[in-house]
Amino acid sequence: MKRLQFLCSFLLPALLFSSFSLSSATSASAQTYPTDDPVIKQMWELGVENSQTRELAHELVDVIGPRLAGSSNLLAAQDWMVQKYEDWGIPVRKEEYGTWQGWEAGILHVDMLEPRVSPIEAEIMAFSPGTDGPVTGQIVVPPADLSAENVNEWLGTLKGKFIMMSPPEAMCRASQELEANARPETVEKLQRERREMQDMWNARLSVIGSRRDRDAIIDSAGVAGVLTSRWSGGWGVNKVFSTSSKRAVAVDIGCEDYGLLYRLSQSGHTPTLRINAEMSFTGTVPQFNVVGQITGSEKPDEYVLLGAHLDSWHAGTGATDNGTGSITMLEAMRILRTAYPNPKRTILVGHWGPEEMGLIGSSAFREDHPEVMDGMQAAFNQDNGTWRFERLEGQGFLGSASHLPVWMAAVPTEISSHITVEVPGAQNNSGSDHSSFVCAQVPSFRLQSPYDEYRQYTWHTNRDTFDKIVFDDLAENATAAAMLAYMASEDPVKMDRTLANLPVSSRTGQARSWPRCRPARRSMN
């Protein structure tokens, strides 16, 4: 396939206006239509002035909650999606693509009993065993003199204790506030101390074994539990993932409490913890994508695909990763069903299975539906947080320059003026479900919101909850997604798949190559 070099970036021009705000989802709002198209106008009325995003988000995020792969909550969310589409008259199906380990998170209580009584902020690690009732034990820290010669002897002293496996933080204050208010020498000192602590801790852990083997070694030593803390850099925020521990309970401790436990252990006031974790494994369970469809009236074998992953990690409720993306595409389909019920091309929506475990659902859909890949006009995916869309990148497809700006030009200025369209794009962001199609040279684009606060505060954290959603922005995003799907469906020309040259890699000094697709991982084993 011929590859050409072409790169440009521009911000769609904004008309001047004095102010713009949405006081509520149902308020009458000003808008500047760049077209007299009645479909675009009706989409604005449905999506911005009569948004259903708040109600939908409450049902998904508050009522159903976190949606970990293998959990009953994820299945409940998929069934809820199916019911919504059926209520709206949109044909929908659950497509089974594989299995996963079933696991259910139950009640968790972590308390310090000595040297004083205090509750401890904690989250269970995904796929951790439970405790079979409350378990009490002392805290232990890998010692400074740990060596290859004495490590086995030390491992023999761990039975019934809780081992701290992460370096503590000296300060859990948000970095941007520290840098704004502290003296530069204070910031530099704290950064140096943090690096030194991490280096020291890693050196101690390396004596125990490789990163891959460490959990099994600690587990076999008979510890009562494994304590970790992965601070996300903001007030009260930790990132919480999974464990490979097979016997001992694995718990993430909040940054502040983890530092407290460490300081007490080092001052000779060794803490005693009690943990009660009611977790259960439920065997091998099926996994699904939810796929909705509005069949095309003129080109049914050509497709526009809206996508977002429905799964989440479990410490929060998956509000911005990826409840907002899921609601964006659900609401977009509601808008399309009413304002554009007879599309030229078939419009699909995919609520993907476990993206968090490696883009599994979207990769399986790519493998299972070659006819959709062959007939794809464009796919649009959303997966990062709240706030307005700020960027639409062509992902290295040269043909994106002839289509994306035209499609975006139909979107009212109140939305489009905030979105940079970059074509053909450098594939600046990967790692989400759009990548499952880009790797197969299928035009797939990321509707991107701002990253900085999302990365620090809600991405995979214990603070990813309903209150972080900005519903004025979510309503606009869903409306924009519906409008882009409409324009892509109506475009008389199918997008060309000629590939632009990707930029030079800063690591190798050579032009980057097009990414390769990885097979979908269809089971946990």
C-alpha positions in Angstrom: 0.0 0.0 0.0 1.4 3.4 -1.0 2.5 5.5 1.9 2.7 9.3 1.7 4.0 12.0 4.1 1.4 14.6 5.0 0.8 16.3 8.3 -1.2 19.3 9.3 -3.0 20.4 12.4 -5.6 23.1 12.7 -8.3 24.3 15.1 -11.7 24.7 13.5 -12.5 28.4 13.5 -14.8 29.6 16.3 -17.4 32.4 15.8 -17.1 35.1 18.4 -19.7 35.1 21.1 -20.0 36.7 24.5 -20.7 33.6 26.6 -21.9 30.0 26.5 -23.0 27.9 29.4 -25.3 25.0 30.0 -27.0 25.5 33.4 -28.8 22.2 33.0 -29.3 19.4 30.5 -32.8 20.7 29.6 -32.1 24.4 29.5 -32.5 26.3 26.2 -29.0 27.0 25.0 -27.6 29.1 22.2 -26.1 27.4 19.3 -24.4 28.4 16.0 -25.4 26.0 13.2 -22.9 26.0 10.3 -25.5 24.1 8.3 -29.3 24.2 7.8 -29.4 20.5 8.0 -32.5 19.6 10.0 -30.9 16.4 11.2 -28.1 18.3 12.9 -30.6 20.7 14.5 -32.7 17.8 15.8 -29.6 16.1 17.2 -28.7 19.3 19.2 -32.2 19.4 20.6 -32.2 15.7 21.6 -28.6 15.6 22.8 -28.0 19.0 24.5 -31.4 20.4 25.4 -33.0 17.0 26.3 -30.0 15.0 27.4 -30.5 11.7 29.3 -26.9 11.3 30.3 -27.4 12.1 34.0 -30.1 9.4 34.4 -28.2 6.9 32.4 -25.0 7.5 34.3 -26.8 7.1 37.7 -28.1 3.7 36.6 -24.8 2.5 35.3 -22.3 4.1 37.8 -24.3 4.4 41.0 -26.7 1.5 40.8 -24.6 -1.2 39.0 -21.2 0.2 40.1 -17.7 -1.1 39.2 -17.6 -3.6 36.3 -14.5 -5.7 36.7 -13.9 -8.5 34.1 -15.4 -11.7 35.4 -17.7 -10.0 37.9 -21.5 -10.2 38.1 -21.6 -6.4 37.9 -20.1 -6.4 34.4 -22.7 -8.9 33.3 -25.4 -6.8 34.9 -24.2 -3.7 33.0 -24.3 -5.6 29.7 -27.8 -6.8 30.4 -28.8 -3.3 31.3 -27.3 -2.0 28.0 -29.3 -4.6 26.1 -32.5 -3.6 27.8 -31.9 0.1 27.0 -31.4 -0.6 23.3 -34.5 -2.8 23.2 -36.5 -0.1 24.9 -35.4 2.4 22.2 -36.2 0.0 19.4 -32.5 -0.6 18.4 -31.6 -4.1 17.5 -28.9 -5.4 19.9 -27.1 -8.6 20.7 -24.6 -9.9 23.2 -21.7 -11.6 21.4 -19.8 -14.1 23.5 -16.1 -14.2 22.6 -14.4 -16.0 25.5 -14.2 -16.6 29.2 -12.6 -15.2 32.4 -12.1 -16.0 36.0 -15.2 -15.1 38.0 -14.5 -13.1 41.1 -16.8 -11.2 43.4 -15.6 -8.5 45.8 -17.5 -8.5 49.1 -17.1 -6.7 52.5 -13.6 -5.4 53.4 -12.6 -4.1 56.8 -9.0 -3.1 57.6 -8.3 -1.8 61.1 -5.2 -1.0 63.1 -5.4 -2.4 66.6 -1.9 -1.4 68.0 -0.3 0.9 69.0 -3.8 2.5 68.8 -7.1 1.7 67.3 -7.9 3.3 64.0 -9.7 2.3 60.7 -7.4 2.1 57.7 -8.3 3.3 54.3 -8.0 0.3 52.0 -9.2 -1.4 48.8 -9.0 -5.1 47.9 -6.8 -6.0 45.0 -8.7 -7.6 42.1 -8.7 -11.4 42.2 -7.4 -11.6 45.7 -8.4 -14.4 48.0 -10.5 -13.6 51.0 -9.6 -14.2 54.7 -12.2 -16.7 55.8 -13.0 -14.5 58.8 -11.0 -11.7 60.5 -7.2 -12.2 60.5 -4.9 -10.4 62.9 -1.1 -10.0 62.6 1.8 -7.6 62.9 3.3 -5.4 60.1 6.7 -6.4 58.8 8.9 -4.4 56.5 11.7 -5.9 54.3 14.8 -5.2 56.4 17.8 -3.1 55.3 20.2 -6.0 55.7 18.3 -8.4 53.5 20.7 -10.4 51.4 20.9 -13.6 49.3 22.5 -15.3 52.3 19.8 -14.5 54.8 16.7 -14.1 52.7 15.4 -17.7 53.3 15.8 -17.3 57.0 13.9 -14.1 56.9 11.1 -15.6 54.8 10.8 -18.2 57.6 9.7 -15.5 60.0 6.8 -14.1 58.0 4.1 -16.6 58.8 0.9 -14.9 60.1 2.3 -11.4 59.4 1.3 -8.6 57.0 4.2 -7.6 54.7 4.6 -4.1 53.2 5.6 -4.5 49.6 5.6 -0.9 48.3 7.8 2.0 49.2 6.0 4.6 51.4 5.6 8.2 50.3 7.1 10.9 52.5 4.3 13.3 51.5 0.9 12.6 49.9 0.3 16.2 48.9 -0.7 16.8 45.2 2.5 17.6 43.4 1.2 20.7 41.6 0.2 22.3 44.9 3.6 21.5 46.4 5.4 23.0 43.4 3.2 26.1 43.5 3.6 26.8 47.2 6.8 25.2 48.6 10.3 26.5 48.3 12.2 25.1 45.3 14.8 23.5 47.5 12.0 21.8 49.5 10.5 20.3 46.3 14.0 19.2 45.2 14.6 17.6 48.5 11.3 15.7 48.6 11.9 14.4 45.0 15.4 13.2 45.9 14.2 11.5 49.0 11.4 9.8 47.0 13.8 8.4 44.5 16.2 7.2 47.2 13.3 5.4 49.0 12.2 3.7 45.8 15.7 2.6 44.9 16.3 1.3 48.4 13.0 -0.6 48.5 13.5 -2.1 45.0 16.9 -3.3 46.1 15.5 -5.1 49.1 12.7 -6.7 47.1 15.1 -7.9 44.3 16.7 -10.1 46.9 13.4 -11.9 47.4 13.1 -12.8 43.7 12.1 -11.4 40.3 9.1 -9.3 40.0 7.3 -12.2 38.3 8.1 -14.7 41.1 7.9 -12.4 44.1 4.2 -12.8 44.9 4.4 -16.6 44.8 7.5 -16.6 47.1 5.9 -14.3 49.7 2.6 -16.3 49.5 4.4 -19.6 50.1 6.1 -18.1 53.2 2.7 -18.1 54.9 2.1 -14.4 55.3 -1.4 -13.3 56.5 -1.5 -10.7 53.8 0.3 -8.5 51.3 0.0 -4.7 51.6 0.8 -2.4 48.7 0.2 1.3 48.0 0.3 2.8 44.5 -0.2 6.5 45.0 -1.6 8.4 42.0 -0.1 11.8 42.9 -3.2 13.5 44.2 -5.1 13.9 47.5 -6.4 10.6 48.7 -5.9 8.9 45.4 -4.4 5.4 44.7 -4.4 3.3 41.6 -5.7 -0.2 42.4 -5.1 -3.2 40.1 -4.9 -6.9 40.6 -2.8 -9.5 42.5 -1.3 -12.9 41.6 -1.5 -14.0 45.3 -3.2 -17.4 45.5 -3.6 -17.8 49.3 -2.9 -14.5 51.2 -5.2 -11.6 51.0 -3.8 -8.7 49.0 -4.8 -5.1 50.0 -4.0 -1.7 48.7 -3.6 0.8 51.6 -4.3 4.6 51.1 -1.1 6.7 50.7 -1.5 8.5 54.1 -2.3 5.3 56.1 0.4 3.4 54.4 3.0 6.0 55.4 1.6 5.9 59.0 2.1 2.1 59.2 5.6 2.4 57.9 6.6 5.2 60.3 5.2 3.3 63.3 7.1 0.2 62.3 10.3 2.1 62.0 10.0 3.8 65.4 9.5 0.6 67.3 5.7 0.9 67.6 5.0 -2.1 65.4 1.4 -1.9 64.2 -1.0 -4.8 64.5 -3.7 -5.1 61.8 -6.9 -6.9 61.5 -8.3 -7.6 58.1 -11.7 -9.1 57.2 -12.1 -9.7 53.5 -15.2 -11.5 52.1 -14.1 -12.3 48.6 -15.1 -15.3 46.4 -14.1 -17.0 43.2 -17.0 -18.1 41.1 -15.4 -20.3 38.5 -15.0 -19.7 34.7 -17.6 -17.3 33.4 -18.4 -16.2 29.8 -17.5 -12.8 28.5 -19.4 -10.6 26.0 -19.5 -7.6 23.8 -22.8 -5.7 23.5 -23.4 -4.7 19.9 -26.2 -2.5 18.7 -27.1 -1.9 15.1 -29.1 0.5 12.9 -29.0 -1.1 9.4 -28.1 1.0 6.4 -30.7 1.7 3.8 -28.4 2.2 0.8 -25.0 0.7 1.8 -25.8 -1.9 4.5 -22.4 -3.6 3.9 -20.5 -0.4 4.8 -20.2 0.6 8.5 -19.8 3.4 10.9 -18.8 2.1 14.3 -19.2 3.9 17.7 -17.3 2.2 20.5 -16.3 2.4 24.2 -15.3 -0.2 26.7 -17.9 -1.1 29.4 -15.6 -2.8 31.9 -13.7 -1.0 34.7 -11.4 -1.6 37.6 -13.1 -2.1 40.9 -11.8 0.4 43.5 -14.1 3.2 42.3 -17.3 2.9 40.3 -15.7 3.3 36.8 -17.3 6.7 36.2 -14.8 8.3 33.9 -13.0 5.0 32.9 -15.2 4.3 31.2 -18.7 5.0 32.3 -18.6 8.4 30.5 -17.5 6.8 27.2 -20.1 4.1 27.5 -22.8 6.7 28.2 -21.5 8.9 25.4 -22.1 6.1 22.8 -25.3 4.9 24.4 -26.8 8.4 24.3 -25.4 8.9 20.7 -27.3 5.9 19.5 -30.5 7.2 21.2 -30.1 10.4 19.3 -29.4 8.7 16.0 -32.3 6.3 16.4 -34.7 9.3 16.6 -33.1 11.9 14.3 -31.6 9.5 11.7 -33.5 6.3 11.8 -32.6 5.3 8.2 -28.9 5.8 7.8 -27.2 5.2 4.4 -24.5 3.1 5.9 -25.0 0.6 8.8 -24.3 2.3 12.2 -23.0 -0.1 14.8 -22.1 0.5 18.5 -19.8 -1.7 20.4 -19.7 -1.7 24.2 -16.5 -3.7 24.5 -15.6 -6.4 27.0 -12.5 -6.1 29.1 -10.3 -3.4 27.6 -8.6 -3.2 31.0 -7.2 -6.7 30.5 -5.7 -5.9 27.1 -8.2 -4.6 24.5 -9.9 -8.0 24.6 -13.4 -7.3 23.5 -12.6 -5.0 20.6 -9.8 -7.3 19.4 -12.2 -10.2 19.4 -14.7 -8.2 17.5 -12.0 -7.4 14.9 -11.2 -11.1 14.5 -14.8 -12.3 14.5 -16.1 -9.7 12.0 -13.9 -9.4 8.9 -16.9 -8.2 6.9 -17.2 -5.2 9.2 -13.5 -4.5 8.9 -13.6 -4.7 5.1 -16.7 -2.4 5.0 -15.6 0.1 7.6 -16.1 3.8 6.7 -15.0 5.0 10.1 -14.9 4.0 13.8 -15.0 6.5 16.7 -14.0 5.4 20.2 -14.1 7.3 23.5 -12.2 6.3 26.6 -10.8 9.0 28.8 -12.7 10.8 31.3 -15.0 13.7 31.3 -14.6 17.3 30.0 -15.3 18.2 26.4 -13.6 16.4 23.5 -10.5 18.4 22.7 -8.8 16.4 19.9 -9.7 14.2 16.9 -6.6 12.7 15.3 -6.5 10.9 12.0 -4.4 8.1 13.4 -2.0 8.1 10.4 -4.7 7.6 7.7 -4.0 10.0 4.8 -7.7 9.9 3.8 -8.7 11.4 7.1 -7.7 14.8 5.8 -10.4 14.6 3.2 -13.1 13.5 5.6 -12.7 14.4 9.3 -12.6 18.2 8.8 -15.7 18.0 6.6 -17.6 16.0 9.1 -16.5 18.2 12.0 -17.5 21.3 10.0 -21.2 20.3 10.4 -21.0 20.2 14.2 -22.2 23.4 15.9 -19.5 25.9 16.7 -20.2 25.7 20.4 -18.8 22.2 20.3 -16.4 22.2 17.3 -14.5 25.3 18.4 -13.0 23.3 21.3 -11.8 20.4 19.2 -8.5 20.3 17.4 -8.6 18.1 14.2 -5.2 16.7 13.5 -4.7 15.0 10.1 -3.4 12.6 9.1 -2.1 12.3 12.7 0.9 10.7 14.3 -0.9 8.0 16.4 0.0 10.0 19.5 -2.3 8.0 21.7 -2.6 4.2 21.7 -3.6 1.6 24.2 -7.3 1.9 23.9 -9.9 0.1 21.8 -9.4 2.3 18.7 -5.9 0.6 18.5 -7.6 -2.8 17.9 -8.7 -1.5 14.5 -5.9 0.9 13.6 -3.5 -2.0 13.7 -5.5 -3.8 11.0 -5.4 -0.6 8.9 -9.1 0.1 9.6 -9.9 3.8 10.0 -10.6 4.2 13.7 -10.4 7.5 15.6 -10.2 8.5 19.2 -12.5 11.2 20.6 -10.1 12.5 23.2 -10.7 14.6 26.3 -8.0 16.2 28.4 -5.6 13.9 30.1 -3.7 15.5 33.0 -6.3 15.6 35.7 -7.8 12.3 34.5 -4.4 10.5 34.8 -3.8 11.9 38.2 -7.2 11.6 39.8 -9.6 9.2 38.2 -7.8 6.8 35.8 -7.9 3.4 37.5 -8.3 5.0 41.0 -10.4 4.7 44.1 -11.8 8.2 43.3 -13.4 7.4 39.9 -16.9 8.1 40.9 -20.2 9.7 39.7 -19.4 13.1 41.2 -16.5 13.6 38.8 -18.7 13.6 35.7 -19.4 17.0 34.1 -22.8 16.4 32.5 -22.9 19.6 30.4 -19.7 18.3 28.7 -21.0 14.7 28.5 -24.2 15.9 26.8 -22.2 17.8 24.2 -19.8 14.8 23.7 -22.7 12.4 23.0 -24.2 14.9 20.6 -20.9 15.3 18.8 -20.5 11.6 18.5 -23.9 11.2 16.9 -23.3 14.0 14.5 -20.0 12.5 13.4 -21.6 9.2 12.9 -24.3 10.8 10.8 -21.8 12.7 8.6 -19.7 9.6 8.1 -22.7 7.6 7.1 -23.9 10.3 4.6 -20.5 10.9 3.0 -20.8 9.8 -0.6 -17.1 8.8 -0.7 -15.7 5.9 1.3 -12.6 6.8 3.2 -9.3 5.9 1.5 -6.9 3.8 3.6 -3.6 5.0 2.3 -1.2 5.3 5.2 0.9 8.3 5.9 4.5 8.0 7.1 4.6 8.0 10.9 7.1 10.3 12.6 10.6 9.3 13.7 10.9 7.5 17.0 12.8 9.4 19.6 14.1 6.1 21.0 15.4 4.5 17.8 15.9 7.6 15.5 14.0 5.6 12.8 10.6 6.2 11.3 8.0 4.3 13.3 6.3 1.4 11.8 2.6 0.7 11.6 1.5 -1.2 14.8 0.8 -4.9 14.5 -2.4 -6.5 15.8 -2.1 -8.9 18.8 -4.5 -11.9 19.0 -7.4 -11.3 21.4 -6.8 -13.0 24.7 -10.0 -15.0 25.1 -9.4 -16.5 28.6 -7.6 -15.6 31.8 -5.3 -18.7 31.4 
